[in-house]
Amino acid sequence: MGWPYIGETLKLYTENPNSFFSNRQKRYGDIFKTHILGCPCVMISSPEAVRLVLVSRAHLFKPTYPPSKEKMIGPEAIFFHQGAYHSGLKKLVQASFLPSAIRGTVSEIENIVLKLIPTWNNCTICTLQEMKRYAFDVAMISALGDQHDLEMEGIKNLYQCLEKGYNSMPLDLPGTPFRKAMKARKLLNEALRRLIEKRRESGKHGGGLLGVFLGAEDEKHNQLSVAQIADNIIGVIFAAHDTTASVLTWVLKYLHDNVNLLDAVTKEQEEIQRKLFEANRGLTWDDTRRMPLTGRVIQETLRSASILSFTFREAVQDVEFEGYFIPKGWKVLPLFRTIHNNADFFPQPEKFDPSRFEVPPRPNTYMPFGNGVHACPGSELAKLETLILLHHLTTSCRPWKWSTVALKASGYRVFLVNSKSRWQVVGDEDGIQYGPFPVPKRGLPIKVIPRNRNEP
Ligand code: HEM
């Protein structure tokens, strides 16, 4: 159980998560107890026990978050609830992110990518920051639709203030990031209230999740309160944003490290690009369904990076399972990362090998988007935006092979090149940084340099 009060919190948040979990699993087995963030916890990493907690006896395990996070996102947000309120909301959120609902957004997402990529020319970018810009713009469209209301710019700026304080110490003192974030959160409520009232009065609900919320009111004459809508809009932007940006950063890192794979993905995407040229059109949803290798690269990235190492639940009553006793009030942590790295389910788990997904994984062993009632409703959107970005990156940028050795010697590693520029990963560090999600060190800095005329 570690030290009094702090338990093993420091170790969990500073050690490599792969070794933190696997060391304990080797020593104590698939189910063991510890003490994290001031609470006694049970960590579980057998697919059967995880299924019990998230699916078959999910009613005995409620979601739980630190009170400061709940305050910042908003207490009415979907993540914090169980039962009828949760399932009513979940239907609406799911409806908004089903393939049939997001297939029409492909060209909007494509436009974001086409505006973003050229801004990287001639500079060193932090991949993670750029992926955050991208994922944030997609999240805004998904939450509020693509119509440009005056309020949207304000909402964007306020959300960014809120985000800065999200992972800070929850110290409610003048000048602290937490106090500033809470102030931004209040203003966000006001901005969203104005937007909701404007759309309700005009009868034009607009697109995105907000459109679905307002449309549902008409059908059932059962209005969600402004606070309920606002907390869930902010919650979805929050859930959609850093998660997807971290996965996108890992995809680029893995492709950079596996040149043959990058070649094969590029070939798959060039074939699609050729068809688009012939038909003189942009990408469609159907095109994104014809990218099997790229899809497997994304699946393997989700497994290998496991950016959500675990999730939190709390036992609402004493529970017994296979001889283990979980007392009421204890936290229960399903360890997705440990299951994704178990050699019984994923042979040679340390190897980045998308071909393992040519056959479907064993049930309940692959859960990058969770499982059960709280499973992620945004999984298709996250995959779609990754496919669209990879299409444009690989077709406008080709692997650059010559003089790799010289570049390595100069401290750069070759990444990708297009007709106008070449990309290099700056530095040669293979480390991982944590907070909130694990990402390549320094967010994977990449230098984009114009090509010299004499280069091939
Ligand atoms: C690759 C990116 C993403 C990953 C890895 C991811 C992962 C997850 C996981 C593991 C959960 C379950 C948490 C739990 O059981 O406690 C979850 C829940 C959720 N995700 Fe995602 N997510 C991603 C992107 C998105 C996107 C794009 C959206 C936007 C719609 C989204 C919206 C949500 C929501 C609203 C929930 C809460 C669902 C509920 O409580 O019923 N996520 N996500």
Residues whose N, C-alpha, C, O or C-beta is under 5 A from the ligand:
A	BS01	HEM	I78 F79 F97 V236 A239 A240 T243 T244 V247 L308 T311 F312 M367 P368 F369 G370 V373 H374 A375 C376 P377 G378 L381 A382
